[in-house]
Amino acid sequence: MTAESYVFPVSFAQQRLWFLHLMQPENPSYHIAGAVRLNGPLDTRALHRAFETLVERHESLRTTFAQEAGQPVQVVSPEGEVSTVLDDLTGLPEATREAEAQRLATEEIRQPFDLMKGPLLRTRLIQLGATDHVLVLTMHHIISDGASLGILIHEMSQLYGAFIAQREPELPELPIQYADYTEWQREWMASPGALEAHVTYWKQQLAGAPVLQLPTDRPRPAVQTQRGDAVSLHLSSALVAELQKVGQRENATLFMTVLAAFQALLSRYTHQTDILVGAPQNSRNRVQTEGLIGFFVNTLVLRADLSGNPTFRELLQRVREATLGPTHTRTFRSRSWSKRCSPRATWPTRRCSRPRSTSREWPARR
């Protein structure tokens, strides 16, 4: 940590990932990664300049983490490190290049991060031909999320296009940085009654929560192995359109409709009527956060009551109510009430000369 660095509290979501990283520092499950195929002549200097500009623009891309008084903190450096690994596969037989590129990309994505040392953004450029490249981007989830990856790729494209055209980029100025969001979150949670209201809500929501007993499930090991898998299911456009109509009749979104169907399926297999499902929730509920690279995802527990053999319309209404919940719970999610188990941290107030956002009154997104 240098004298010029800026130290800020972590968000509640970052605090959770910090804890998980300490337990399993080699675990790649919390890496956010993507690959972009670049066809045509590539100006590597312009590409490098684009990433330099991105790191300068987004504080999260030059953030590392440390511990102060036993608590994690964000350390924002005034300058970030940008280096791109280049793999030239043009010397390999053309038939083997794609497989080798896939192997290198997988290797890159699984490479562990050092949260205290950084950098927490890695770029790797794989050349398959004179005008054929694959750009692999990997960030740790503690500074990013799925939407952040989209922002990174979009802004990289805009900056690269501007630099090769020798014109000034036209990206809008960012109104705040991620550290502003975390400070606001901490200040908001410290307001009178805020924490207690949410603790009460989630205690009520999760009281007596059962364990899902799938008939073909296997015993959970004492130590998590991370050897799970994902199964994709393709829904035709015609079926999606019908699902949307069902939801519209009940004033429900497509997500609510599919969730209700999934919970009904789980109830059918388990013969249980109390079904809890965890779903990622985007917490970018302020206009100032929409263009930021940062960790804005929380896991929301959605509980469905299938007692009384409800019709699907009745179940959908129950799922809709559970998904929306009280308005105040949209800012605070279930993971932050775990802080109730320990005393509130005292956060360092050290600041340098860096100008900060002074407004704490955030207009809600329309």
N, C-alpha and C positions, 0 to 999 in steps of 0.2 A: 504494500500500500504506500503510495507516494504522497508527498506533502500536498500535491495539487489535486489529489483525488477527492471526490465528494462521497460522503457516506450517508446512506438513507436506510430507513427500516425496510424490511421485505414485506411483500403483500402476504396475506394469509395463504394464498395458493402456493407462493414461493416457499413459504415456511414448511409446508407439507413436503414439497419435493426435496428441499434441503435435508429434511429428516430421512426420507427414503434414500437419498444419495449417500448419506453417511452409512446406512445399513448395507447398501449394495452399490458401491462406487463403479463397478464394472458393468452394471446392468444397462443395456442399450434401449430398454423399453420406453424411456422418456426422451428419445431423440426425435426431433421433427425433421424430416428429410424429404427431398424431392429431386428429380432429375429433369433437366431441360435439354431437348435435342436442338442443336444449333446447326442449321444447314446453310451453306454459303460461306463466303470469305469471312474470316474472323479476325478482328483487330484486338489482340490480347492486351495491348496497352490501354485501349479505351475501356475494355472490360474491367481491367484492374482499377482504373480510375473511377469507374462506376461503383465498385465495391468500396473504395476509399470514401467516396461521397456518402454512400449509404451508412457506413460506420460513423462518419461524422454527423450525419443527420439524426440517427436513432441512438440515443444513449444506451439502450438495452444491448446493442451490439458491441459496446465497449464496457460492459458491466461484468464484474466478477463478484465473488462472495467471500466473506470472512466472518469470524465470530468475535463479538465484543460482549463481555460480561456474560458469556455462555449463550448468547443469542446470535442468530445469523443476521448479517446486514449486507446491503448492496454497496459495492464500491464502484463508482463510475469514474473511469479514467478520462482525462481530457483528450487523449489520443488513443486510437484503437489500432490493433495489429491486423494487417491484411496480407495474407500470403496464399497463393493458389498452387496446389500441387498439380503438375502437368504430367500426364502419362501418354506417351506417344506409342500407339499400337500399329502404326503404319508399316512397321517391319515384320509384323506377323502375317501369316496367310489370311486373306480376306475372309475366308469361311470361318475362322476362329475368333475374329475380332469382337463380334457381338457378345459371345459367351465370356470372353475375357473382360470386356467392359462391364458386363453384369457382375462378374466376380469382384472386380475392383470397386464398383459402386457399393455392393453389399459389404465389402470389407471396410470401406470408408464410413458407411452409416453405422456400423457396429463398433467403431473405434470409440473407447471411453473418452469423456471430457474430464478435465480437472477444473472444478468450479471455482477454486481459489486462485488458480493461475490463469485460466483462459487461454486463448480466446474461445468463446462459446458459439462462434460461427466458423464453420470450415467450408472451404470451396475446393473442389477438385475438378480439373478439366481433363477429359479423356478424349484424345484425338484418334478417330478411326480412319480418317481420310483427309485429303488436302482441304476439303470444304465440309467436313462432317465431324462434329464434336458433340460430346455429352457433358453438360455441366452438372455436377452433383453438389447439392447444397445441404448442409447438415447443421442444425442448431439444437442446443439443449432446450428441452421444454420449459425450463425454469425462466428463460428469457423470451419464449415465443409460444405460439400455438398454431393451429391449422390456418387460421385467417392471416397470421403473421407471415407464413410462408407465401401466401398469395400476394401480400403487400410487397414482400421482398422481391419476388419475381417480377411483379408489375413495375415497381420503381427501378429495378435493375435494367429492365427493358427500355424504360423511358430515358434513363440516364445514358445508357449505351448508345441509343439512337441519337441523342443530342450531341454526344461527344464525337461520334464518327461524322456527324454533319457539321461539326465545329460551330455549334451554337450553344447558348446558355440553356440549361435544363429549366423546365417550367413546372416543377413540382411545387405544390402549395406549401407554405410554411406550416410547421407543426405547432398547434396552439399550446400543447403541453408535452411533457415527456412521461415515461412510465413511472419515474420516481414521484412525480406530482400525484399520480393516481394512487400510489401506495400511501403517501402522506395523507391524502384526502380520506382514504379508506380507514386508516388508523384514527384520524381525528373524528370521523363520523362514528366509528364504533365506540369511541370514548365519550360520546355525547350522552347525557343523562337518559337512562332507561333503554338505550338501543340494544345493548348486549342482553339484558334480562328479557326483553321482549322476544328476541330471537331464540334464546335458550328455551324459553317457555314454549314457543311455537314448535320447535323441533323435538322437544321432549314429548309433546302431545302427538306429533306426527309419527314418531318412531316407537312409541310405547308398545311393548309386547310384540315387537316385530319378530316373525317366525323365520326359520331357516328354510329355504326352498329345498324340497326333497324330491329331486328328479329320480324316477325309477331306474334309470340306467346310469346314474352318476357314479363316480368313483370316490373313495375316501380322499379327503384333502391331506396332502403330506404336511408334516410338521414345519418344513421349510419350503417356501414357494420356489418352484423350479423354473418358472417362466416358459414352460414347454406347452403352452396353450396354442390354440389355432383359431382361425377365423373362417367362417363359411359365408360365401356371398350368394345372394339370391336375386335373380334378375326378375323384375316385374315389368310386364309389357306396358306400353304407353296407354293402351286401352284399359287395362286394369287400374293403372294409376288414376286415369280420368274418372273411373267409376268410384274409386276410393275418395277422390276429392269431392265428388258429388255427395257421397254419404256424409262426409265431414261438414260440408256447407249447409246441409239440411239441419244439422245439429249445432251450427255455429262453432265448429271445431276445425282445427288445422289438420293437414295431412299427417303431421307427426303424431298428433293425438289419436287419430283414427288408426294408424298402423300400430301405435303403442297399445291401444285397447285390444286390437286383434292379437298381438303378441302375448299380452297378459292373459287373455282368454285361452290361448293355446297352452300356456304354462299351467293354468288352472286345470285344464282338461287332462294334462299328463300327470300332474301331481295330486289331483283331487283336493287341492288346497283352495281356499277362498280369499286368502290374504296374500297378495302378490306384490313384492317390492322389486323395482327395477331401477338400476342406476343409469342416468343419462347425462352426457356432457351438456353443459349449458353455457352459452356465450354471454359473458358479463360485460360486453361492450354496450352498456345501456346509457352512455352519454356520447353526444356528438363529438366531443373532443378526443375520444379514444378510438374512433373508427379508423384512423390512418396510422395508428401506432403499431410498432412491432413490440410485442410483450405478451405476458402470460395472463389472459383474461378468461380462461375456461375454468368452470367449477363443475363438480359432479353433483347432480341433484337427485335425491331419492324420491321416486314416484311410486306411491302406494295405491293399489287398486283394491277395492272391496267388491268381491264377487258373490257375497252372501245373498241368499234369497233367490238364487237362480235368475238374475236380471236378464232382460233382453239386451241385444247388442246396443240398441239406442240408449237404454238406461245405463249400461256400462260406459258408453262413450261420454255421457254427461258426467258420470262420476270421475272418469279419467280427466276430463276437461277441467273440472273443479280442482282436482289434485295437482294438475300441471300448472294452472295459473296461480293458485294459492293466494294468500293475502299479498297486497301490493308491496308491503315493506320487506317481504322475504326475497324479492328479486335482487336486492343488493347484497344481502347476506346469505350465504349458502351453508349447508349442513357442516362442512368441514371446519368452519371457523368457530363453531360452538364447542369444539374439543378444547379450545383454549380455556374453557371454564374450569378445567381440571387443574390448572396451575395459575399462580399469580401473574398478573399482567406484567409484561416486560417493561423495563425502563429503557427507552431508546436514546441513542446518542443524538445530540442536537448540533453537532459540529457542522458548520457550513463554511464554505469559502466565499469567494466574491461572485459566485455564479448567480445570475438573476433567476428568480423563480416566479411562477405564476402566483399572483396575489389574490385572485378571486376564488372563493370556496363555494360560491353559489352556482352550481352547474345546472343549466337548463336541461330538462329531460328531452330525449329525442322525440320528435313529433312523428 
